[in-house]
Amino acid sequence: MEGEAIYELQEALHAFFTEMADDPVCQLSVEPAVITCGGTAQLARPFTSLLDFDKNSLLLLEADGATPLGAALDLAIDQVLERRRDYRRCGLQAYRPVIVAMTDGQPTDSWERAAARLRALKDHVFLIVVATGPSANMAILNEIAQPERPPLLLSGISFQSLFRLVSDSLRSLTTSSGDVRAATLALQELSR
């Protein structure tokens, strides 16, 4: 992902963080983190309380050839599990974590272990897999995605629309009912 696409993704991420930070319920219940896999998998923004989010900061994303999606997914899983352990140590309840995996190509590393871990966590982690553009390897993304939520193909829809839908899904998951079905149906609508 490069050029206009990565710029649009940066802007959409910023809009997502801003929109979540402006929502009183999300301020207290959503702690987003960003992991990138452009060249290497790295934690670009650790879990951030939306109360501490600086609306003037823009996450700078860069393309770097390789797409170590497997390593990025493993890092995301590790981060989510560690955050849940932190919550438990403090005696706090946690909502079902959401991982959004997005790629415009195909993994350049071994992704099978991460996919198996995600399948094992399917009742504990809400996974959204998004393919952006015609070069995304849908066969691999189907193997990574949870069966009840196949990968979304972002074609002709802006990143802004995607992140608005993700924020709506997060709101649904953080209500007292934690309605996973409503969030799943909303995501399926995007891919139609």
Phi, psi and omega in degrees: 000127180206179176060227183299324182296315182288328176295316179297320178297316177303313181297319180293320177298317179297316179298320178299309179301317182295314180298317179295320181293336179275351182265119184301324179290315181293327178306324184261353186231350182243128176233088182285152172227159179231127175242131180251158178222046174263097183094298176226158175277127179210152177280103183279328177213116180292170177311128185234126171295132180293342175291335180259002184291130177269108183295345179270355180267134179241125178291126180263118181256144178224140174279146181211042173079276185291156179231082179282069184296322178301313179295322179294319178294319176300317179297318179298315179299313180301317180297315181295315181295321178295319179296320178295321177298319177302315179299314181298317179301328180271000180074023181260147173274148179237145172285165177297121182291152180243130172245125175253116179253124185229135177211153176248007182219229176221154180300141176254011176227182179283121184250352188297320181296315179297319179297319179295320178297318179295321177297320180293334182260012189302333178273357184240343181229131177268113185255131174241119179251129184233126174260130180242110176096168187286346182271354181293136182277095184294329179297313179292317181297327175295326178286332179281320185295155174284138187307323182283350178226081179296164182299144174270140175256111181275096183227115181077008177241138183283159174299327178302314179297319180299309184290333174295318178293320177298317180295322176296321178295319178297319177300318179297318182287340182260006173282170182299331180278337181053048190290093179295323180298318180296318179295318179296315179297320179297319179292322179296326178299325182298324185275002180271000000 
